[in-house]
């Protein structure tokens, strides 16, 4: 019996947010989170029309965003939508938030809601972030309904750095958290973040939750963004203690080393937790050519990584995170998704 088509969710509005550059340690550089990322992924997926079908997501009820994110943060993004076309605002003043209050109607106070100077506000940031989150919501809703065992949210901009009160790391709303919250009504959920960078936002949103297991395999934050989170000592608090597993890895990790981490540490913990469903925060900046990652995975390794998760035979939502080597990104994502589809029972 042939495998069903894997449904992909994406909305054209996600193309309209176009950050031009970012600041990092005083250096201005071309922004890596370009529309070319989604274009390359869509092109690779459409080449495999016998395996994938692309759909526009349903509109996400805004209360689903408000359940995870400060309403003032939402208001700030809507305020930014009034910026002149082509205008870009980079937060540059970051106050002590325990000592001041901010006005979400003032773009000049955007630094209160942001933690870096690489995540700009534009007139289209709200639209792109909203439909990116809607893609994750629709993918999770499909899996939650039982009509599909796997779905893929082409969430661009990404989301795993966004927390309740802060945006940053190219992320505005936490797409993986929105997906997990939708799935949680059916039982315990595991989120595995395989982006090169620690999913600090996702961790923070579920740090006290014993119904969501969060596992992140990432570049050691002593050396890599976001620097202040992702250490092995971070394990959750309160009822959530023991339900966060951080696996920081030195730069240079290749495919064999990565698979050993999955086989020896990630998969056993997942099986012990016995979730009802799985969310994969799927970053492809672990690829050897990625300009802001420092692992050495090959394209073929992504099929092997996917096979580890497919073998769990769990209802699974794959949410797009990073991946900035655009020349190879489409092929890497398609390779991963095809293995998930073909090897999932």
ZAKOLRO-181846 format. One line per 4 residues: their letters; for each residue x, z, y of C-alpha. Coordinates in Angstrom, 1 decimal, decimal comma. Layout:
! ZAKOLRO-181846
A) X:Z:Y | ... $
This chain:
! ZAKOLRO-181846
XXXX) 0,0:0,0:0,0 | 1,5:-1,0:3,4 | 2,4:1,7:5,9 | 0,1:2,0:8,9 $
XXXX) 1,3:0,9:12,3 | 3,1:3,7:14,2 | 1,2:4,1:17,5 | 3,3:4,1:20,7 $
XXXX) 1,9:5,5:23,9 | 3,0:4,2:27,3 | 1,5:3,4:30,7 | 2,9:0,9:33,2 $
XXXX) 2,6:3,4:36,0 | 5,7:5,1:34,4 | 7,8:2,2:35,7 | 7,0:2,8:39,3 $
XXXX) 9,3:5,9:39,8 | 12,7:4,4:40,7 | 15,4:7,0:41,6 | 18,4:5,1:43,0 $
XXXX) 21,2:7,7:42,8 | 21,9:11,4:42,0 | 24,4:14,0:43,3 | 26,6:15,8:40,8 $
XXXX) 29,3:18,2:42,0 | 29,5:16,5:45,3 | 29,7:13,0:43,9 | 27,0:10,3:44,5 $
XXXX) 26,4:8,1:41,5 | 23,9:5,5:40,3 | 20,9:7,3:38,7 | 20,9:6,8:35,0 $
XXXX) 17,2:7,5:34,5 | 16,2:3,9:35,3 | 13,1:1,8:34,4 | 15,5:-0,3:32,2 $
XXXX) 15,4:2,6:29,7 | 11,6:2,1:29,0 | 11,9:-1,7:29,3 | 14,5:-1,8:26,5 $
XXXX) 12,6:0,5:24,3 | 9,3:-1,4:24,7 | 11,1:-4,7:24,0 | 12,6:-3,4:20,8 $
XXXX) 9,3:-2,0:19,7 | 7,4:-5,2:20,4 | 9,9:-7,1:18,3 | 8,7:-5,0:15,4 $
XXXX) 4,9:-5,8:15,7 | 4,5:-5,3:12,0 | 5,5:-1,6:12,4 | 4,4:-0,5:15,8 $
XXXX) 1,4:-0,9:18,1 | 1,5:0,0:21,8 | -1,4:1,8:23,6 | -2,1:3,1:27,0 $
XXXX) -2,6:6,9:26,9 | -5,8:8,6:27,8 | -5,7:10,5:31,2 | -4,4:14,0:30,7 $
XXXX) -6,8:16,7:32,0 | -4,9:18,3:34,8 | -5,8:21,7:33,6 | -3,5:21,0:30,6 $
XXXX) -0,6:20,6:33,1 | -1,7:23,7:35,0 | -1,7:25,7:31,8 | 2,1:25,2:31,5 $
XXXX) 3,2:24,6:35,1 | 2,8:26,5:38,4 | 0,0:24,9:40,4 | 2,3:24,9:43,4 $
XXXX) 4,7:22,7:41,5 | 1,9:20,3:40,8 | 0,9:20,4:44,5 | 4,5:19,6:45,5 $
XXXX) 4,5:16,4:43,5 | 1,2:15,4:44,9 | 2,6:16,1:48,4 | 5,5:13,8:47,6 $
XXXX) 3,0:11,0:46,7 | 2,4:10,8:50,5 | 6,0:9,9:51,2 | 6,6:6,4:52,6 $
XXXX) 7,1:3,7:50,1 | 10,8:3,6:49,1 | 11,5:7,0:50,6 | 13,5:9,4:48,4 $
XXXX) 13,9:13,1:48,9 | 16,7:15,1:47,1 | 16,2:18,8:47,2 | 19,4:20,3:48,7 $
XXXX) 18,5:23,9:49,7 | 17,9:26,2:46,8 | 16,8:29,7:48,0 | 16,8:33,0:46,2 $
XXXX) 13,3:32,8:44,8 | 12,8:36,5:44,5 | 13,4:36,8:48,3 | 11,3:34,1:49,9 $
XXXX) 8,0:32,2:49,5 | 7,6:28,4:49,8 | 5,0:26,0:51,0 | 4,2:23,3:48,5 $
XXXX) 2,9:21,1:51,2 | 6,3:20,9:52,8 | 8,8:18,5:51,2 | 11,6:20,2:53,1 $
XXXX) 11,0:23,3:50,9 | 11,2:21,3:47,6 | 14,3:23,2:46,6 | 12,2:26,2:45,9 $
XXXX) 10,7:24,3:42,9 | 13,8:22,5:41,7 | 17,1:23,5:40,1 | 19,4:20,6:40,8 $
XXXX) 20,1:17,7:43,2 | 19,7:14,9:40,7 | 15,9:14,9:40,4 | 14,4:13,3:43,5 $
XXXX) 10,9:13,2:44,8 | 9,4:9,8:45,5 | 5,9:8,5:46,3 | 5,6:7,5:42,6 $
XXXX) 7,1:10,6:41,0 | 3,6:12,2:40,5 | 2,1:9,0:38,9 | 5,1:8,5:36,6 $
XXXX) 5,3:12,1:35,5 | 1,5:12,4:35,0 | 1,4:9,3:32,7 | 4,5:10,4:30,9 $
XXXX) 2,8:13,7:30,1 | -0,4:11,8:29,2 | 1,6:9,8:26,7 | 2,7:13,0:25,0 $
XXXX) -0,8:14,4:25,1 | -2,3:11,3:23,6 | 0,3:11,1:20,9 | -0,3:14,8:20,0 $
XXXX) -4,1:14,4:20,1 | -3,9:11,5:17,7 | -1,8:13,5:15,2 | -4,0:16,6:15,7 $
XXXX) -7,1:14,5:14,8 | -5,5:13,6:11,4 | -5,8:9,9:12,1 | -2,1:9,5:12,0 $
XXXX) 0,8:11,4:10,5 | 3,4:10,2:13,1 | 3,1:9,0:16,7 | 5,5:8,3:19,5 $
XXXX) 5,3:9,1:23,2 | 7,5:6,9:25,3 | 7,7:9,6:27,9 | 9,6:8,4:30,9 $
XXXX) 10,5:10,3:33,0 | 11,6:12,8:30,3 | 10,5:16,4:30,3 | 12,5:19,0:28,3 $
XXXX) 14,3:20,5:31,3 | 11,0:21,2:33,2 | 9,8:24,8:33,1 | 6,8:26,6:34,4 $
XXXX) 8,1:26,9:38,0 | 10,9:24,4:38,2 | 11,6:20,7:37,8 | 15,1:19,2:37,3 $
XXXX) 17,3:17,3:34,9 | 15,3:14,1:35,7 | 12,2:16,0:34,4 | 9,0:17,0:36,2 $
XXXX) 6,5:18,1:33,6 | 7,4:19,3:30,1 | 6,0:16,6:27,8 | 7,1:18,2:24,5 $
XXXX) 5,5:21,4:25,5 | 2,3:19,6:26,3 | 2,3:18,0:22,9 | 3,1:21,3:21,1 $
XXXX) 0,3:23,1:23,0 | -2,1:20,5:21,8 | -0,9:20,9:18,2 | -0,8:24,7:18,3 $
XXXX) -4,6:25,0:17,9 | -4,1:23,8:14,3 | -1,4:26,3:13,4 | 2,3:27,1:14,0 $
XXXX) 4,4:24,3:15,6 | 8,1:23,6:15,4 | 9,9:21,9:18,3 | 13,3:20,4:17,5 $
XXXX) 15,3:19,2:20,4 | 17,9:16,6:19,4 | 18,8:15,5:23,0 | 22,5:15,9:23,9 $
XXXX) 21,5:18,4:26,6 | 19,8:21,8:25,9 | 16,0:21,8:26,4 | 16,1:24,8:28,8 $
XXXX) 12,6:24,1:30,1 | 11,0:24,0:26,6 | 12,8:27,1:25,5 | 11,6:29,0:28,5 $
XXXX) 7,9:28,0:28,0 | 7,9:29,4:24,4 | 10,5:32,1:24,6 | 7,9:34,9:24,0 $
XXXX) 5,8:32,9:21,5 | 6,0:33,5:17,7 | 3,7:30,5:17,0 | 6,2:28,0:18,3 $
XXXX) 9,7:27,7:16,8 | 12,2:26,1:19,1 | 15,4:24,7:17,8 | 18,0:22,8:19,9 $
XXXX) 21,1:21,0:18,8 | 23,1:20,2:21,9 | 26,5:19,9:23,7 | 28,0:23,3:24,3 $
XXXX) 26,7:24,5:27,7 | 30,0:26,0:28,6 | 31,0:22,4:29,2 | 27,7:20,4:29,6 $
XXXX) 24,5:20,4:31,6 | 22,5:22,6:32,1 | 25,4:25,1:31,8 | 23,2:28,3:32,2 $
XXXX) 21,2:28,1:29,0 | 21,5:27,0:25,4 | 23,9:29,7:24,1 | 23,6:30,9:20,5 $
XXXX) 22,8:34,4:21,8 | 19,4:33,2:23,2 | 17,0:34,0:20,4 | 13,7:34,8:22,2 $
XXXX) 12,2:38,0:23,4 | 9,2:40,2:22,5 | 7,0:38,6:19,9 | 9,1:35,5:20,3 $
XXXX) 12,4:37,2:19,2 | 13,9:35,2:16,4 | 11,9:32,1:17,1 | 14,5:30,3:19,2 $
XXXX) 17,6:28,9:17,6 | 20,3:27,3:19,7 | 23,1:25,4:18,1 | 25,7:24,5:20,7 $
XXXX) 28,2:21,9:19,5 | 31,6:20,9:20,9 | 31,9:17,4:22,3 | 33,0:14,6:20,0 $
XXXX) 30,6:15,5:17,2 | 30,1:12,4:15,0 | 27,2:11,4:12,7 | 28,6:13,2:9,6 $
XXXX) 29,1:16,4:11,6 | 25,6:16,2:13,1 | 24,0:15,6:9,8 | 25,8:18,7:8,4 $
XXXX) 24,3:20,8:11,1 | 20,8:19,5:10,3 | 21,2:20,0:6,6 | 22,8:23,5:6,7 $
XXXX) 21,1:25,1:9,7 | 18,1:23,2:11,1 | 16,2:22,1:8,0 | 16,4:25,4:6,2 $
XXXX) 15,1:27,3:9,2 | 12,3:24,8:9,6 | 11,3:25,2:6,0 | 11,3:28,9:6,2 $
XXXX) 9,1:28,8:9,3 | 6,7:26,5:7,5 | 5,1:24,9:10,6 | 1,8:23,0:10,4 $
XXXX) 3,3:20,3:12,6 | 6,5:19,1:14,3 | 7,5:17,9:17,7 | 10,8:16,1:18,1 $
XXXX) 12,3:16,1:21,6 | 14,1:12,9:20,8 | 17,0:12,2:23,1 | 19,4:9,4:22,2 $
XXXX) 22,2:10,4:24,6 | 24,0:11,6:21,4 | 25,0:7,9:20,9 | 28,7:7,2:21,1 $
XXXX) 28,4:4,9:24,2 | 26,1:7,2:26,3 | 27,5:7,7:29,8 | 26,4:11,3:30,2 $
XXXX) 26,6:12,5:26,5 | 29,7:13,3:24,5 | 28,7:13,0:20,9 | 29,7:10,0:18,7 $
XXXX) 26,6:9,0:16,7 | 26,3:5,4:15,6 | 23,0:3,4:15,6 | 22,9:3,8:11,8 $
XXXX) 23,1:7,6:12,1 | 19,7:7,7:13,9 | 18,0:6,5:10,7 | 19,7:9,2:8,7 $
XXXX) 18,7:11,9:11,3 | 15,1:10,6:11,2 | 15,1:10,7:7,4 | 15,8:14,5:7,5 $
XXXX) 12,7:15,1:9,5 | 10,6:12,5:7,7 | 11,3:14,3:4,4 | 9,5:17,4:5,6 $
XXXX) 6,3:15,4:5,5 | 4,8:17,1:8,5 | 2,4:15,7:11,1 | 5,0:14,7:13,7 $
XXXX) 5,0:13,7:17,4 | 8,2:12,1:18,6 | 8,6:12,6:22,4 | 11,2:10,5:24,2 $
XXXX) 13,7:12,5:26,2 | 17,2:11,2:27,2 | 19,3:8,2:26,2 | 21,1:6,3:29,0 $
XXXX) 23,2:3,7:27,2 | 20,5:1,2:28,0 | 22,1:-1,8:26,3 | 21,7:-0,1:22,9 $
XXXX) 18,8:2,3:23,6 | 16,0:0,1:22,3 | 17,7:-0,6:19,0 | 18,6:3,1:18,6 $
XXXX) 15,0:4,2:19,2 | 13,5:1,5:17,0 | 15,9:2,4:14,2 | 14,9:6,1:14,4 $
XXXX) 11,2:5,4:14,5 | 11,3:2,9:11,7 | 13,0:5,4:9,5 | 10,5:8,1:10,4 $
XXXX) 7,7:5,7:9,5 | 9,1:4,3:6,4 | 10,4:7,5:4,8 | 7,4:9,8:5,8 $
X) 5,2:10,2:2,7 $
